[in-house]
Amino acid sequence: MQDELGIEAELHEGAGGIYDVVADGERIFSKHEAGRYPEDGEILDALKQRLG
């Protein structure tokens, strides 16, 4: 992500299968809400959309 968007990403493990992706304090993906893991490119697309 740093090469493509100029941002650094970090993984913070949650408990109980929690898988949320947060950018600048805003959740952009939640496995719990979606009921699935993100598809290939879904997180990158969401970040690109957020950055405009």
Backbone as a ProteinNet text record, in pm:
[ID]
protein_1_A
[PRIMARY]
MQDELGIEAELHEGAGGIYDVVADGERIFSKHEAGRYPEDGEILDALKQRLG
[TERTIARY]
81.1	0	85.2	200.1	282.6	327	363.7	407	293.3	174.2	62.1	-11.2	-28.1	-106.6	-26	98.6	180.1	142.2	80.1	44.1	101.8	124.6	172.3	54.5	59.2	-46.6	12.1	-67.3	-27	-138.5	-102	-199.2	-204	-322.6	-345.4	-443.7	-396.4	-481.7	-593.7	-712	-826.2	-857.5	-954.5	-994.3	-1123.9	-1142.1	-1268.3	-1298.6	-1196.5	-1220	-1253.6	-1228.6	-1254	-1156.8	-1209	-1126.1	-1186.6	-1137.4	-1182.4	-1065.3	-1094.7	-994.3	-1035.9	-944.6	-972.9	-870	-916.4	-827.6	-864.5	-767.4	-789.1	-907.5	-918.8	-1023.9	-1160.2	-1172.4	-1300.6	-1291.6	-1385.8	-1386.7	-1429.8	-1347.4	-1381	-1419.6	-1393.1	-1439.2	-1449.8	-1556.2	-1575.3	-1619.4	-1539.6	-1576.3	-1705.1	-1720.9	-1841.5	-1966.4	-1959.6	-2075.5	-2100.3	-1993.2	-2007.3	-2035.1	-1995.1	-2012.9	-1915.5	-1802.7	-1703	-1572.6	-1466.4	-1340.4	-1348.5	-1266.9	-1271	-1220.4	-1272.9	-1228.6	-1097.9	-1027.3	-901.9	-924.5	-843	-849.1	-955.3	-1043.8	-1154.2	-1105.6	-1008.1	-956.5	-882.5	-799.7	-725.7	-821.2	-926.4	-1026.4	-1095.4	-1127.9	-1193.9	-1101.8	-973.7	-878	-860.3	-851.2	-838.2	-959.3	-1077.1	-1200.8	-1199.7	-1151.9	-1147.7	-1049.4	-938.8	-836.7	-874	-973	-1022.6	-937.8
-119.3	0	125.5	116.8	236.5	276.7	180.4	212.7	271.1	216.2	258	380.6	388.7	498.5	594.6	558	644.2	639.5	529.3	514.5	385.5	381	260.4	189.1	57.8	-22.7	-106.3	-124.7	-207.5	-304.4	-422.7	-521.8	-522.7	-508.1	-518.1	-632.4	-739	-854.5	-823.1	-868.9	-856.6	-992.6	-997.2	-1122	-1172.5	-1301.6	-1359.3	-1344.2	-1340.5	-1332.7	-1194	-1091	-953.7	-919.3	-862.5	-820.1	-690.4	-578.8	-446.8	-373.4	-295.7	-211.3	-67.8	8.6	146.1	237.4	345.5	445.6	581.6	649.2	781.3	782	673.9	666.3	624.3	598.7	558.8	414.6	332	192.1	184.5	117.9	104.1	-38.7	-132.9	-269.9	-337.9	-417.1	-497.2	-636.8	-736.2	-875	-909.9	-861	-889.3	-835.5	-712.6	-653.2	-716.7	-745.5	-801.4	-952.1	-1017.1	-1160.7	-1239.9	-1177.5	-1241.4	-1163.4	-1225.7	-1154.6	-1069.4	-966.1	-883.9	-961.5	-928.3	-989.3	-923.9	-990.3	-935.2	-793.6	-700.9	-563.1	-477.1	-535.9	-459.5	-350.7	-383.5	-284.6	-174.6	-212.7	-113.5	-21.4	-76.3	5.2	102.1	55	141	255	224.6	328.9	430	381.9	472.1	566.2	510	587.9	694.9	655.2	747.7	862.2	831.2	931.8	1024.5	981.1	1064.7	1056.2
0	0	0	61.2	65.7	-73.9	-156.9	-293.2	-375.5	-361.1	-445	-391.9	-260.1	-202.3	-115.9	-85.5	-2	144.6	188.5	328.7	382.6	513.8	578.5	641.5	639.7	699.4	812	917.8	1029.9	1061.2	1105.8	1147.8	1299.2	1353.9	1497.4	1518.4	1583	1602.8	1700.8	1665.7	1754.7	1814.4	1901	1964.8	1902.5	1902.8	1860.1	1712.9	1627.7	1484.5	1432.9	1512	1469	1357.3	1250.7	1137.9	1086.8	1137.5	1094.9	1031.7	929.4	866.5	892.3	954.4	993.1	928.5	868.1	808.3	864.6	921.9	982.3	1079	1157	1257.3	1204.8	1074.7	1015.4	967.9	1011.6	969.5	823.5	742.6	600.7	564.9	655.4	635.3	770.1	786.9	906.6	866.5	901.7	874.1	946	1067.2	1145.6	1074.6	1026.3	958.3	821.6	747.4	612.6	615.3	724.6	734.6	650.3	614	527.1	536	485.5	470.1	343.4	332.4	211	90	-25.5	-150.6	-194.9	-285.5	-338.6	-389.7	-344.7	-391.8	-325.8	-246.9	-187.2	-91.5	-9.3	86.3	12.1	-83.5	-162	-236.9	-295.1	-364.9	-269.6	-149.6	-50.7	-8.1	8.9	45.8	-67.4	-190	-304.7	-313.2	-292.1	-297	-187.1	-69.2	44.4	20.2	-46.5	-72.8	-188.4	-266.6	-376.1	-494.1
[MASK]
++++++++++++++++++++++++++++++++++++++++++++++++++++

